Structures are given as C-alpha cells and as structure tokens.
Amino acid sequence: MMHRILVTFITITSLISSPLSYAAPKSISAIEITKVSEVIDHEGAAISSQGITVFSNADKKVLINFLDFSGAEIWNLTLQEHADQIVMAATSDREGNIWLAGLTAATVETATPIESGLNVDDVLVEPVPEIRGDLNALTLWKISTTGSLLTTFSESATAPLLINAISHSASGISILGDRGAGSVLVSVTLTGEFSKAVTIGTAKSSFTSIFRNANGSAQIYGSSAETLGGKARVGTRDGILAKVSKSGSLTKVVRSSANRATRNWQSATFTYFLTGEVKVGGKSESAFTKFNSKFSPLWTLRLPSLSSIAAASGPNGSHYALFNSTSAIPRVTSWRPTNPTPLVLRFNAKGVITQAFKAKQVKSVRAMSHVSGVGLIIVGASGIFRG
C-alpha cells in the first residue's frame, strides 16, 4: 500500500513540475522560385488544367499561343475576321475551351476616289485611306482545346469599354469593365445573347475581379469612395466585396475600411480569398483575408508591402499570394528585402504560412494559378515560373 502511494505521489509531482509544451509553428525558409522558360511577348494570359494561353494584339489582329507547362507551344491561332479587334481578358471552361473577351470594329469600308475625266497634268492621285469603325462592339471568341475558332459573339456597345475581368459558369459568361464613369457588368449566355450593360457606381468606384455563379449571379471585388448598396464610405477609400444578382443589381455590399485609410481589394479567388492594399498615415501594407460565402472573415493577416499583385487557390484549402514585400516576415527565414521585392506566400486553411518563394525575377504578372499535379504556375512578361 505504501509503495502504491509513493508511486502515485511521484507521478503527480512529475506532472506538476514538468512545464506544458505546445508545438510552435515551424520556421519557413524562403527559396527561389523556379523559372521554367521564357515566354513570347504578350498582353494577357489564362491558366487552365490543360495548359497556358497567352494573347497579344498586333496590327489589327489577335495572336493566340497555347503552351504546355514547360513553355513549349502546342498550337497558335490568329484572329483577323474583323476590320480591327483587340482582346483584353481570357478564361477557360471545364472542358478546356478558351473564352476571349474584347472589342471589334465594323467592317472596313474603302472609299473610291471620284474620277474626273482628263488628267492633263499627270497628277498622281493618292489612294484614299481605309475607313474603319471604332472599337465599340463587345465581342466574345470561343476557341477549342485544339486551337479551332468555334464561334464568335458580338454586340454593339454604346461606348468604348475597358475590360477588366471575365468569368465563366455553366449558365454563361460575365464581363466586368469600365467606361470611365463607373464599372460596367455584362452577362452573355452560352448561345450568344448579351444582357443590357449595367453600370455599378460612378467613377469613384472600381471593380477588377469577378466570379460568376451557376445561376448567373456573381461576386465582384474592388474599391469605392462613394456610397454603394446603402453602405456609406468610412475611410478615404474602402475595399469592396459585393454580390450582384442575375440582372446586375447589387444585393449585398461589405466594406473593408478604417478611418483615413485607403483600401483596395486587388485580386481574389473563387474560394473567397482576397489580397489588397491598405494605406494609412504613410504606412503601406498588403492584406490577406479568407472570407466565407457570406463575406465574413475567417482569418486575416497584414504585412508591410508596396502593393499586392495576385491571389490563387491551392490544394486542401490553401491559398497563394504574390505581393511586393518590404520587410522581414516572422517565421520566414532568408528574407530581408532592402526594397520592395516580389514574394509568394502559401497559407494553409487556417492562415498559417507554410511556403515562401522569392520572386524577384517575376515581372509584370499576367496570371497565377495552382494546377493539380503540376503546382503553382505564374505567367509574367519575364517568363513562366513554377513554385
């Protein structure tokens, strides 16, 4: 009996005297991102599970190149069915078809000089230049996985449109643009029926990301310095998360704001992960926030930076963010930038940093996405990169 009491006493004493220990988050070493290949000059890109689409506009034509993940060309296509055309945004559907959004001009008209009988002085009559319409017709091109033009949809617009983003769902295409007096939202069915353009806000608001739902509604993200959806401005400029109905009307607006702050959600994913700028009192940071479908934040982090660049969803609820970091980051070793330098961070589902890629060589990012079985892919003006 005495022996049992002694053993019990020793056990309890050991538990009391031993400090409780918790596993601290591990340090992450920032490593160089891998450059896969050079890339041809281009103005935009889209990444799908099948490859990389890059497009450029030259000499009234659109040049499209489809590459594998090593940067090797699989096929190319030139669009020149209109007198003039320009592509500004691209995406893909689940089948791998590529959708391009841009503007086209009316058919070229050639003016014929009027002949005046005799030309006794042998005056050289210069040809009359071609007359083309303005680039004011909103146009969609659908291209197959093998590089064939499947169809073209076009609708005359009332004014030139700067296209910021495009999103595809089973019910159609949503196009987000700007005409200088407010953001513009246009919906297009998969059979080519265009909705009436809906203007959201005024020139005091700007939206740059859109994700279309199966029922035709959508989420849009950006910033605003005016009242939207009944929600008044709080800071100098607020970051905006908004839901729009199938008809394009605002159904919910959430403002990310602080007194005297300038905020802007610059990039987003379909999984409600957002990255953006926060500027207040001479201090500049990037905000990384994971929201739920009701726009309630699940976790958030701010880090000193010059600007945010891109966001992407990863496997198992993870997310990637590319931004211009300006300082050391807790737990991230081998990272002490002396000036704003691109860095990619990977967050797990709880917002803990699990990877870091030095990306100084990445310039002018066009697209960033995680591809299953391949990894993180970044397409920039300086090449194709993998993390």
SEZA-128562 format. One line per 2 residues: number of its first residue (from 1); their letters; for each residue x, y, z of N, C-alpha, C. Coordinates in steps of 0.02 Angstrom, whole numbers. Layout:
<sites>
NUM) a) X:Y:Z:X:Y:Z:X:Y:Z; ...
</sites>
This chain:
<sites>
1) mm) 42:-60:0:0:0:0:44:63:0; 94:61:43:140:117:47:176:128:-19
3) hr) 194:72:-51:228:76:-116:183:109:-168; 118:91:-168:71:120:-217:63:195:-206
5) il) 59:217:-142:52:288:-127:113:327:-151; 173:295:-139:235:328:-159:239:337:-235
7) vt) 219:286:-273:219:290:-346:171:344:-370; 112:346:-340:62:396:-359:88:466:-345
9) fi) 120:475:-286:147:541:-268:201:564:-318; 245:517:-337:298:534:-384:270:553:-452
11) ti) 217:517:-475:186:531:-540:155:600:-540; 117:617:-488:84:682:-484:135:738:-481
13) ts) 189:727:-441:242:777:-435:275:791:-502; 285:737:-541:317:745:-607:274:786:-654
15) li) 207:774:-652:161:811:-696:159:885:-677; 162:899:-610:159:968:-589:223:1006:-606
17) ss) 280:972:-597:344:1006:-607:364:1012:-680; 334:971:-725:351:973:-796:312:1028:-831
19) pl) 342:1077:-864:306:1131:-899:268:1104:-958; 207:1132:-969:168:1112:-1028:202:1139:-1090
21) sy) 204:1099:-1142:237:1121:-1204:188:1115:-1262; 191:1164:-1306:149:1165:-1366:194:1170:-1427
23) aa) 173:1138:-1481:213:1139:-1542:208:1208:-1574; 262:1245:-1575:262:1311:-1607:265:1303:-1682
25) pk) 235:1351:-1719:239:1347:-1792:312:1346:-1815; 326:1305:-1863:394:1297:-1888:415:1357:-1929
27) si) 480:1371:-1929:506:1424:-1973:506:1399:-2045; 495:1446:-2090:492:1431:-2162:549:1467:-2197
29) sa) 589:1431:-2235:643:1462:-2272:619:1485:-2340; 629:1548:-2356:610:1574:-2421:659:1549:-2474
31) ie) 634:1515:-2525:677:1488:-2577:660:1521:-2644; 707:1518:-2691:697:1549:-2756:645:1511:-2796
33) it) 600:1548:-2827:551:1517:-2871:587:1492:-2934; 561:1440:-2965:593:1410:-3023:567:1440:-3088
35) kv) 613:1464:-3130:593:1488:-3196:593:1429:-3244; 535:1417:-3274:527:1359:-3318:551:1375:-3388
37) se) 532:1434:-3413:551:1452:-3482:539:1526:-3494; 566:1549:-3550:548:1616:-3574:478:1612:-3603
39) vi) 449:1669:-3618:383:1670:-3648:381:1725:-3701; 343:1714:-3753:338:1764:-3806:305:1827:-3779
41) dh) 316:1884:-3813:283:1946:-3793:208:1937:-3794; 175:1959:-3742:102:1951:-3738:74:2004:-3692
43) eg) 7:2012:-3695:-26:2063:-3654:-73:2033:-3603; -86:1969:-3608:-130:1936:-3560:-122:1861:-3563
45) aa) -145:1827:-3510:-138:1755:-3507:-193:1725:-3464; -205:1661:-3475:-251:1622:-3434:-221:1553:-3424
47) is) -230:1524:-3365:-203:1459:-3349:-260:1410:-3335; -259:1352:-3367:-309:1300:-3355:-273:1236:-3336
49) sq) -311:1184:-3324:-280:1120:-3306:-245:1088:-3365; -256:1114:-3427:-227:1085:-3486:-166:1124:-3512
51) gi) -159:1186:-3491:-102:1224:-3516:-110:1299:-3505; -70:1337:-3541:-66:1409:-3533:-84:1443:-3599
53) tv) -132:1490:-3596:-150:1530:-3654:-121:1600:-3646; -85:1623:-3696:-61:1693:-3696:-87:1726:-3759
55) fs) -104:1790:-3754:-129:1826:-3813:-96:1894:-3818; -92:1918:-3880:-65:1985:-3893:-103:2016:-3950
57) na) -102:2083:-3954:-137:2120:-4005:-86:2157:-4048; -88:2143:-4113:-39:2174:-4157:-68:2182:-4227
59) dk) -61:2242:-4255:-80:2255:-4325:-152:2234:-4339; -198:2255:-4295:-270:2242:-4302:-288:2168:-4300
61) kv) -242:2127:-4273:-254:2056:-4266:-241:2035:-4194; -268:1976:-4176:-257:1948:-4110:-217:1883:-4119
63) li) -160:1879:-4086:-118:1820:-4091:-125:1779:-4027; -140:1715:-4033:-152:1671:-3976:-103:1612:-3979
65) nf) -70:1599:-3924:-24:1542:-3919:-43:1500:-3859; -47:1434:-3869:-63:1389:-3814:-1:1348:-3799
67) ld) 20:1349:-3735:83:1319:-3714:70:1265:-3662; 116:1216:-3659:113:1169:-3604:149:1201:-3544
69) fs) 151:1165:-3488:178:1196:-3427:254:1202:-3427; 286:1176:-3479:358:1187:-3486:372:1246:-3532
71) ga) 319:1277:-3559:327:1334:-3603:330:1317:-3677; 325:1252:-3694:327:1231:-3765:259:1245:-3798
73) ei) 261:1271:-3859:200:1287:-3894:165:1224:-3919; 100:1221:-3908:59:1165:-3932:23:1185:-3996
75) wn) -5:1245:-3997:-35:1271:-4058:-39:1347:-4054; -52:1379:-4112:-61:1451:-4114:-118:1467:-4162
77) lt) -147:1525:-4153:-205:1545:-4193:-204:1621:-4200; -222:1645:-4260:-227:1717:-4272:-299:1735:-4287
79) lq) -327:1782:-4249:-395:1806:-4261:-390:1870:-4302; -421:1868:-4361:-421:1928:-4404:-484:1931:-4446
81) eh) -540:1909:-4415:-603:1908:-4451:-637:1975:-4453; -614:2023:-4413:-644:2090:-4412:-594:2141:-4440
83) ad) -620:2201:-4455:-577:2254:-4481:-524:2272:-4429; -542:2267:-4367:-495:2281:-4312:-523:2246:-4251
85) qi) -479:2220:-4209:-501:2186:-4148:-447:2190:-4095; -469:2185:-4033:-423:2185:-3977:-452:2141:-3923
87) vm) -410:2100:-3892:-430:2057:-3836:-401:2085:-3772; -441:2085:-3718:-419:2113:-3655:-421:2063:-3597
89) aa) -458:2008:-3604:-464:1961:-3548:-477:1891:-3575; -457:1841:-3537:-466:1771:-3559:-482:1727:-3499
91) ts) -518:1673:-3512:-531:1622:-3462:-544:1557:-3497; -557:1503:-3460:-572:1438:-3491:-630:1407:-3455
93) dr) -664:1359:-3488:-719:1324:-3456:-695:1255:-3434; -739:1215:-3406:-720:1150:-3379:-697:1101:-3432
95) eg) -720:1111:-3493:-698:1068:-3548:-630:1089:-3576; -605:1145:-3554:-540:1169:-3578:-545:1218:-3635
97) ni) -606:1233:-3659:-614:1284:-3711:-593:1352:-3684; -566:1393:-3728:-541:1459:-3708:-591:1512:-3730
99) wl) -607:1557:-3685:-652:1613:-3700:-612:1678:-3695; -615:1717:-3749:-580:1781:-3751:-632:1837:-3755
101) ag) -621:1891:-3718:-666:1948:-3719:-628:2009:-3744; -659:2046:-3790:-626:2105:-3816:-674:2149:-3854
103) lt) -647:2191:-3898:-686:2237:-3938:-668:2228:-4011; -717:2240:-4054:-705:2238:-4126:-734:2300:-4159
105) aa) -710:2312:-4219:-735:2369:-4259:-778:2343:-4316; -816:2389:-4345:-858:2371:-4401:-816:2352:-4462
107) tv) -847:2323:-4511:-813:2302:-4572:-781:2362:-4607; -722:2352:-4634:-686:2406:-4668:-724:2429:-4730
109) et) -728:2494:-4738:-757:2523:-4798:-700:2558:-4837; -695:2544:-4900:-643:2576:-4941:-674:2630:-4983
111) at) -651:2691:-4974:-678:2747:-5012:-646:2748:-5082; -687:2753:-5133:-663:2753:-5202:-657:2825:-5227
113) pi) -598:2845:-5250:-590:2915:-5273:-632:2927:-5335; -659:2988:-5339:-701:3006:-5396:-656:3025:-5455
115) es) -667:2991:-5511:-627:3006:-5570:-654:3068:-5605; -609:3110:-5627:-631:3174:-5657:-610:3177:-5730
117) gl) -629:3134:-5771:-615:3139:-5842:-541:3142:-5858; -517:3199:-5883:-448:3206:-5905:-402:3225:-5848
119) nv) -340:3201:-5852:-288:3218:-5803:-228:3243:-5843; -237:3304:-5873:-187:3329:-5920:-121:3345:-5887
121) dd) -121:3357:-5822:-59:3374:-5787:-25:3314:-5756; -51:3254:-5770:-23:3191:-5743:-13:3194:-5668
123) vl) -63:3221:-5634:-60:3225:-5560:-71:3156:-5531; -26:3137:-5484:-32:3072:-5452:-89:3074:-5400
125) ve) -138:3032:-5410:-195:3029:-5363:-179:2979:-5309; -170:3003:-5247:-155:2958:-5191:-216:2917:-5172
127) pv) -205:2855:-5153:-261:2813:-5132:-293:2841:-5069; -358:2835:-5065:-395:2858:-5005:-387:2805:-4951
129) pe) -366:2825:-4891:-356:2775:-4838:-421:2741:-4818; -413:2679:-4793:-471:2642:-4771:-504:2675:-4712
131) ir) -569:2669:-4709:-607:2697:-4654:-633:2639:-4612; -617:2639:-4548:-642:2585:-4505:-685:2614:-4449
133) gd) -730:2573:-4425:-771:2594:-4369:-731:2593:-4305; -757:2624:-4253:-724:2623:-4188:-729:2554:-4157
135) ln) -683:2540:-4111:-685:2478:-4074:-738:2483:-4020; -801:2473:-4039:-856:2483:-3992:-904:2424:-3989
137) al) -886:2367:-4019:-929:2308:-4016:-898:2258:-3967; -932:2245:-3913:-909:2196:-3864:-912:2127:-3896
139) tl) -857:2090:-3893:-853:2027:-3931:-823:1971:-3888; -851:1911:-3898:-826:1850:-3865:-804:1800:-3919
141) wk) -746:1770:-3909:-724:1716:-3952:-719:1652:-3910; -742:1597:-3938:-734:1532:-3905:-689:1489:-3948
143) is) -635:1464:-3917:-584:1426:-3953:-578:1357:-3921; -574:1305:-3963:-570:1237:-3937:-502:1221:-3907
145) tt) -498:1164:-3875:-435:1142:-3844:-381:1127:-3896; -402:1119:-3958:-354:1105:-4012:-337:1167:-4054
147) gs) -365:1224:-4035:-348:1286:-4069:-393:1306:-4126; -453:1279:-4128:-501:1298:-4181:-550:1350:-4155
149) ll) -564:1401:-4195:-613:1451:-4177:-683:1419:-4184; -717:1412:-4128:-782:1379:-4129:-839:1427:-4144
151) tt) -837:1486:-4113:-891:1534:-4125:-869:1603:-4103; -903:1653:-4130:-891:1723:-4111:-958:1756:-4097
153) fs) -963:1788:-4039:-1023:1825:-4021:-1005:1899:-4016; -1048:1942:-4043:-1032:2013:-4042:-1095:2054:-4031
155) es) -1087:2108:-3994:-1143:2153:-3979:-1117:2225:-3979; -1149:2270:-4016:-1127:2339:-4018:-1135:2371:-3950
157) at) -1084:2406:-3928:-1086:2442:-3865:-1097:2516:-3878; -1120:2551:-3827:-1135:2621:-3836:-1073:2665:-3828
159) ap) -1020:2637:-3802:-958:2675:-3792:-901:2626:-3783; -839:2648:-3796:-782:2603:-3785:-781:2577:-3713
161) ll) -755:2517:-3705:-757:2484:-3640:-689:2454:-3625; -662:2468:-3566:-601:2437:-3542:-621:2375:-3503
163) in) -605:2316:-3528:-625:2253:-3496:-573:2235:-3443; -596:2227:-3381:-552:2210:-3325:-550:2136:-3310
165) ai) -606:2101:-3318:-608:2031:-3298:-665:1994:-3333; -658:1928:-3337:-708:1885:-3367:-714:1822:-3325
167) sh) -775:1796:-3318:-786:1736:-3279:-838:1692:-3313; -826:1626:-3312:-870:1578:-3345:-904:1534:-3294
169) sa) -967:1517:-3306:-1003:1466:-3267:-1047:1427:-3314; -1083:1378:-3288:-1125:1336:-3330:-1181:1375:-3364
171) sg) -1196:1435:-3338:-1252:1474:-3366:-1229:1529:-3413; -1164:1540:-3419:-1142:1592:-3465:-1078:1625:-3445
173) is) -1069:1686:-3471:-1007:1725:-3460:-1026:1792:-3429; -987:1814:-3380:-995:1881:-3352:-932:1921:-3369
175) il) -942:1981:-3393:-887:2025:-3412:-890:2088:-3370; -834:2105:-3338:-830:2164:-3296:-784:2214:-3328
177) gd) -809:2275:-3337:-769:2326:-3371:-779:2395:-3341; -752:2444:-3377:-755:2513:-3353:-760:2560:-3413
179) rg) -804:2608:-3409:-810:2658:-3462:-791:2727:-3439; -757:2731:-3381:-735:2796:-3356:-785:2831:-3312
181) ag) -847:2809:-3312:-899:2840:-3271:-932:2788:-3226; -896:2734:-3212:-924:2681:-3171:-908:2613:-3200
183) sv) -909:2563:-3158:-896:2495:-3181:-957:2469:-3219; -944:2426:-3268:-997:2400:-3311:-997:2324:-3308
185) lv) -1057:2296:-3301:-1065:2224:-3297:-1110:2201:-3355; -1085:2152:-3394:-1124:2124:-3449:-1125:2049:-3442
187) sv) -1183:2019:-3452:-1190:1946:-3449:-1206:1920:-3519; -1176:1864:-3537:-1186:1834:-3603:-1203:1761:-3594
189) tl) -1256:1737:-3626:-1272:1666:-3623:-1224:1627:-3667; -1224:1561:-3659:-1179:1520:-3698:-1201:1514:-3771
191) tg) -1260:1542:-3786:-1283:1544:-3856:-1274:1614:-3886; -1244:1660:-3849:-1227:1724:-3877:-1276:1781:-3866
193) ef) -1321:1774:-3817:-1368:1828:-3802:-1337:1875:-3749; -1329:1938:-3767:-1299:1987:-3722:-1353:2022:-3681
195) sk) -1339:2030:-3617:-1385:2069:-3575:-1370:2143:-3585; -1415:2186:-3561:-1402:2257:-3562:-1346:2273:-3513
197) av) -1300:2315:-3532:-1245:2334:-3488:-1272:2371:-3427; -1251:2348:-3368:-1272:2379:-3305:-1213:2417:-3275
199) ti) -1223:2480:-3258:-1171:2520:-3228:-1176:2516:-3152; -1119:2504:-3119:-1116:2498:-3047:-1074:2555:-3020
201) gt) -1105:2600:-2982:-1069:2656:-2954:-1051:2708:-3006; -1005:2752:-2987:-981:2805:-3032:-906:2797:-3040
203) ak) -874:2850:-3064:-801:2848:-3072:-766:2843:-3005; -802:2851:-2950:-773:2845:-2883:-767:2772:-2860
205) ss) -792:2726:-2900:-787:2655:-2884:-751:2618:-2939; -715:2565:-2920:-679:2525:-2970:-680:2452:-2948
207) ft) -700:2408:-2995:-701:2336:-2981:-657:2300:-3032; -615:2255:-3007:-567:2222:-3051:-570:2146:-3050
209) si) -611:2116:-3006:-617:2043:-3003:-690:2023:-3003; -706:1968:-3038:-775:1943:-3040:-775:1867:-3042
211) fr) -823:1837:-3008:-833:1765:-3010:-908:1751:-3018; -924:1718:-3073:-994:1706:-3091:-1017:1640:-3060
213) na) -1078:1639:-3035:-1109:1580:-3007:-1151:1544:-3060; -1170:1482:-3046:-1207:1442:-3095:-1275:1473:-3112
215) ng) -1304:1511:-3065:-1370:1541:-3077:-1366:1609:-3111; -1305:1631:-3129:-1297:1695:-3164:-1280:1753:-3119
217) sa) -1287:1746:-3053:-1266:1798:-3007:-1189:1797:-3003; -1161:1845:-2967:-1088:1848:-2965:-1064:1884:-2902
219) qi) -1000:1876:-2887:-965:1915:-2836:-915:1960:-2871; -911:2023:-2850:-862:2069:-2879:-823:2102:-2822
221) yg) -760:2120:-2837:-716:2147:-2785:-678:2207:-2813; -664:2255:-2770:-627:2314:-2791:-625:2365:-2736
223) ss) -641:2428:-2753:-638:2482:-2704:-687:2537:-2722; -702:2579:-2672:-750:2633:-2685:-742:2690:-2636
225) ae) -754:2750:-2660:-753:2810:-2618:-822:2842:-2617; -874:2802:-2627:-942:2828:-2627:-989:2778:-2594
227) tl) -1049:2798:-2581:-1099:2753:-2552:-1120:2702:-2604; -1120:2639:-2585:-1141:2585:-2629:-1186:2537:-2591
229) gg) -1242:2519:-2621:-1287:2472:-2588:-1310:2495:-2520; -1315:2561:-2511:-1336:2589:-2448:-1281:2592:-2395
231) ka) -1220:2571:-2412:-1164:2572:-2365:-1119:2631:-2381; -1114:2677:-2333:-1076:2739:-2344:-1001:2728:-2336
233) rv) -963:2772:-2367:-890:2771:-2361:-869:2784:-2289; -818:2747:-2266:-791:2757:-2198:-721:2788:-2202
235) gt) -676:2758:-2241:-609:2784:-2249:-605:2832:-2307; -544:2849:-2326:-535:2889:-2386:-560:2851:-2447
237) rd) -545:2787:-2448:-570:2741:-2499:-573:2672:-2466; -628:2636:-2477:-639:2571:-2444:-632:2514:-2493
239) gi) -607:2458:-2469:-610:2397:-2508:-682:2372:-2510; -703:2344:-2566:-773:2324:-2575:-779:2250:-2595
241) la) -824:2216:-2560:-846:2149:-2580:-921:2156:-2595; -943:2134:-2652:-1014:2143:-2670:-1041:2082:-2706
243) kv) -1104:2069:-2694:-1141:2018:-2731:-1190:2053:-2778; -1194:2028:-2839:-1241:2056:-2888:-1287:2002:-2912
245) sk) -1348:2020:-2924:-1398:1971:-2947:-1388:1955:-3021; -1429:1910:-3046:-1425:1891:-3117:-1438:1951:-3162
247) sg) -1479:1998:-3137:-1494:2058:-3177:-1442:2112:-3169; -1393:2103:-3123:-1339:2150:-3115:-1348:2199:-3058
249) sl) -1402:2193:-3019:-1413:2239:-2963:-1375:2216:-2902; -1352:2263:-2861:-1316:2247:-2800:-1364:2217:-2749
251) tk) -1346:2159:-2721:-1388:2128:-2670:-1354:2128:-2602; -1288:2137:-2600:-1252:2141:-2537:-1186:2177:-2548
253) vv) -1169:2221:-2502:-1106:2258:-2505:-1073:2255:-2436; -1011:2236:-2434:-971:2236:-2372:-910:2280:-2385
255) rs) -898:2327:-2341:-842:2373:-2348:-786:2354:-2300; -725:2353:-2325:-665:2343:-2284:-634:2412:-2276
257) sa) -637:2440:-2215:-619:2509:-2207:-589:2525:-2139; -559:2583:-2135:-533:2611:-2073:-529:2686:-2082
259) nr) -534:2724:-2028:-532:2797:-2033:-469:2821:-2068; -477:2865:-2117:-423:2897:-2155:-381:2846:-2194
261) at) -405:2786:-2202:-368:2735:-2238:-391:2730:-2311; -344:2710:-2354:-360:2694:-2423:-351:2619:-2432
263) rn) -406:2585:-2449:-404:2512:-2456:-429:2492:-2525; -404:2436:-2549:-423:2413:-2616:-411:2338:-2621
265) wq) -463:2299:-2635:-453:2228:-2648:-432:2221:-2721; -370:2198:-2731:-341:2198:-2798:-345:2130:-2833
267) sa) -349:2076:-2794:-353:2010:-2825:-394:1965:-2780; -428:1916:-2810:-472:1871:-2773:-474:1803:-2806
269) tf) -500:1754:-2769:-510:1686:-2795:-583:1667:-2787; -603:1614:-2822:-672:1591:-2816:-687:1563:-2747
271) ty) -635:1550:-2707:-642:1524:-2640:-643:1580:-2587; -653:1641:-2609:-660:1699:-2564:-596:1716:-2526
273) fl) -539:1705:-2557:-476:1729:-2531:-458:1793:-2568; -445:1847:-2531:-433:1912:-2561:-366:1941:-2538
275) tg) -334:1976:-2583:-273:2014:-2566:-282:2086:-2589; -255:2133:-2551:-263:2202:-2570:-218:2249:-2531
277) ev) -224:2313:-2547:-182:2364:-2516:-218:2397:-2457; -178:2415:-2407:-202:2455:-2351:-151:2511:-2340
279) kv) -173:2573:-2350:-128:2631:-2341:-160:2679:-2292; -122:2696:-2239:-147:2745:-2190:-87:2776:-2154
281) gg) -87:2842:-2148:-35:2877:-2112:35:2864:-2137; 44:2857:-2203:110:2845:-2231:133:2773:-2227
283) ks) 91:2730:-2199:107:2659:-2192:71:2619:-2246; 108:2574:-2278:79:2534:-2333:86:2460:-2317
285) es) 31:2423:-2322:30:2352:-2308:-11:2315:-2361; 0:2250:-2364:-44:2206:-2402:-86:2168:-2352
287) af) -151:2162:-2368:-197:2124:-2326:-212:2058:-2360; -211:2003:-2323:-228:1937:-2347:-285:1911:-2304
289) tk) -343:1901:-2334:-402:1883:-2294:-441:1827:-2327; -459:1777:-2288:-503:1723:-2312:-573:1736:-2283
291) fn) -621:1744:-2328:-691:1754:-2309:-731:1690:-2321; -790:1687:-2291:-837:1634:-2309:-885:1661:-2361
293) sk) -932:1620:-2382:-977:1641:-2437:-1024:1698:-2416; -1028:1713:-2351:-1069:1769:-2328:-1026:1832:-2318
295) fs) -964:1830:-2339:-917:1886:-2334:-896:1900:-2262; -899:1849:-2218:-873:1857:-2150:-801:1832:-2150
297) pl) -754:1870:-2121:-684:1849:-2121:-672:1789:-2076; -633:1740:-2101:-615:1681:-2062:-546:1690:-2032
299) wt) -500:1720:-2069:-435:1738:-2043:-406:1794:-2086; -360:1831:-2058:-330:1887:-2095:-259:1900:-2071
301) lr) -219:1929:-2114:-150:1946:-2098:-130:2008:-2138; -92:2052:-2108:-65:2109:-2143:11:2108:-2138
303) lp) 44:2125:-2194:117:2128:-2195:139:2191:-2232; 194:2222:-2211:219:2281:-2246:233:2265:-2320
305) sl) 212:2309:-2364:222:2297:-2435:211:2362:-2474; 228:2359:-2538:214:2414:-2583:147:2404:-2617
307) ss) 131:2341:-2636:67:2326:-2667:57:2251:-2669; -6:2231:-2676:-23:2162:-2688:-28:2151:-2763
309) ia) -14:2089:-2785:-12:2077:-2857:-63:2024:-2879; -63:1966:-2846:-106:1912:-2869:-123:1864:-2812
311) aa) -179:1828:-2821:-200:1778:-2773:-220:1715:-2811; -213:1657:-2779:-232:1594:-2810:-251:1543:-2756
313) sg) -297:1498:-2774:-317:1445:-2728:-271:1385:-2738; -254:1352:-2683:-212:1292:-2686:-249:1231:-2661
315) pn) -214:1175:-2654:-246:1113:-2631:-262:1115:-2556; -311:1075:-2536:-328:1065:-2465:-343:1130:-2428
317) gs) -377:1175:-2462:-397:1238:-2430:-342:1289:-2423; -285:1278:-2456:-230:1326:-2452:-239:1382:-2503
319) hy) -199:1435:-2495:-202:1491:-2540:-132:1521:-2550; -122:1551:-2609:-59:1584:-2625:-71:1659:-2634
321) al) -21:1699:-2615:-24:1771:-2626:44:1795:-2650; 44:1835:-2702:104:1866:-2729:100:1941:-2716
323) fn) 151:1969:-2683:150:2040:-2666:221:2067:-2663; 227:2133:-2663:292:2166:-2658:308:2177:-2584
325) st) 344:2131:-2555:361:2134:-2484:414:2187:-2472; 409:2221:-2414:457:2274:-2399:494:2263:-2332
327) sa) 482:2206:-2300:516:2194:-2235:521:2120:-2221; 560:2104:-2169:564:2035:-2147:495:2013:-2122
329) ip) 483:1947:-2123:419:1919:-2102:431:1868:-2047; 395:1874:-1992:404:1825:-1937:399:1753:-1962
331) rv) 446:1711:-1942:449:1640:-1958:473:1625:-2029; 481:1676:-2071:507:1665:-2138:581:1685:-2138
333) ts) 624:1635:-2143:695:1648:-2141:722:1662:-2211; 782:1687:-2215:815:1704:-2279:775:1756:-2318
335) wr) 742:1800:-2281:703:1852:-2316:709:1919:-2279; 751:1963:-2305:759:2030:-2278:769:2079:-2336
337) pt) 714:2096:-2372:720:2139:-2430:741:2210:-2411; 783:2240:-2452:805:2309:-2441:762:2359:-2481
339) np) 722:2333:-2527:674:2373:-2565:615:2328:-2583; 559:2356:-2607:501:2315:-2624:519:2259:-2673
341) tp) 508:2196:-2651:528:2138:-2691:472:2087:-2692; 456:2059:-2751:402:2010:-2756:417:1948:-2714
343) lv) 366:1925:-2678:370:1865:-2637:304:1828:-2641; 306:1762:-2645:246:1721:-2644:242:1685:-2577
345) lr) 185:1691:-2544:172:1655:-2482:116:1605:-2493; 123:1546:-2463:69:1498:-2463:41:1492:-2392
347) fn) -25:1500:-2386:-58:1494:-2322:-98:1429:-2319; -100:1396:-2262:-142:1337:-2256:-214:1360:-2241
349) ak) -258:1312:-2229:-329:1328:-2220:-342:1373:-2159; -294:1375:-2111:-302:1416:-2052:-264:1482:-2056
351) gv) -232:1495:-2112:-197:1557:-2121:-125:1557:-2099; -97:1498:-2085:-27:1492:-2065:17:1487:-2127
353) it) 71:1525:-2128:118:1524:-2185:154:1457:-2186; 151:1422:-2243:183:1356:-2249:237:1354:-2303
355) qa) 239:1403:-2348:290:1406:-2400:304:1478:-2417; 364:1491:-2441:382:1559:-2464:429:1552:-2523
357) fk) 414:1590:-2577:455:1588:-2637:480:1659:-2654; 545:1667:-2657:573:1730:-2681:558:1736:-2755
359) ak) 530:1793:-2775:508:1800:-2845:533:1865:-2876; 594:1885:-2860:622:1947:-2886:623:1947:-2962
361) qv) 633:1889:-2993:638:1886:-3066:570:1887:-3101; 515:1883:-3063:448:1884:-3093:428:1956:-3106
363) ks) 415:1973:-3169:397:2041:-3188:329:2042:-3223; 290:2093:-3209:226:2106:-3244:184:2042:-3248
365) vr) 157:2021:-3191:119:1959:-3188:54:1964:-3227; 41:1915:-3270:-21:1912:-3309:-71:1862:-3279
367) am) -46:1807:-3249:-91:1757:-3221:-53:1715:-3170; -89:1691:-3120:-61:1646:-3070:-115:1596:-3050
369) sh) -95:1532:-3048:-144:1480:-3032:-108:1418:-3008; -142:1379:-2966:-115:1313:-2945:-148:1260:-2988
371) vs) -108:1217:-3018:-133:1163:-3061:-118:1096:-3028; -169:1056:-3019:-161:991:-2986:-110:948:-3024
373) gv) -63:920:-2988:-12:878:-3019:46:917:-3048; 41:982:-3051:94:1025:-3079:122:1071:-3026
375) gl) 78:1105:-2989:99:1152:-2938:78:1223:-2955; 109:1271:-2921:94:1341:-2934:126:1363:-2999
377) ii) 87:1396:-3042:111:1421:-3106:100:1497:-3108; 152:1534:-3125:147:1606:-3134:170:1624:-3204
379) vg) 129:1662:-3239:147:1686:-3306:158:1762:-3302; 218:1783:-3320:234:1854:-3320:269:1874:-3384
381) as) 282:1938:-3391:316:1962:-3451:387:1934:-3454; 414:1914:-3396:483:1890:-3395:489:1814:-3400
383) gi) 432:1779:-3407:437:1707:-3415:381:1669:-3379; 387:1603:-3380:342:1558:-3344:379:1530:-3284
385) fr) 346:1530:-3227:378:1510:-3164:335:1457:-3129; 370:1415:-3090:336:1362:-3053:360:1361:-2981
387) g) 312:1353:-2936:328:1350:-2865:304:1286:-2832
</sites>
